[in-house]
Amino acid sequence: MEEYLTAFVTVPDQSTADELANILLTKRIVACVNILPPMQSRYWWKENIQADSEQLLIFKLPSKNWKQFKNTVVNNHPYEVPEVIAFPIVKGDESYLKWLGKMTNSE
């Protein structure tokens, strides 16, 4: 059975979220994306603690699409060092995973 990932990407605003989501969905690199409302992020950057409003995108994709996913995000992201991380989907509803594969031409 195909292996799948859940990937997290933070972005600065809704327009960036929409743009990344549309690019990745149109190319069928991902099957779906959840765009969470603005949140506060705190992190170290250039020797200072930063506090910014960001949005979190949660993508679902086949593991074999990881490299294309990562490269597409990095090449279309406004940050110098974007957060692009992924976790394996260890368990899931079989029909959902089958749908995920179909939507990304991975089945």
Secondary structure as UniProt FT lines:
FT   STRAND          4..11
FT   HELIX           14..26
FT   TURN            27..28
FT   STRAND          32..35
FT   STRAND          39..45
FT   TURN            46..47
FT   STRAND          48..62
FT   HELIX           63..65
FT   HELIX           66..76
FT   STRAND          84..88
FT   HELIX           94..103
FT   TURN            104..105
//
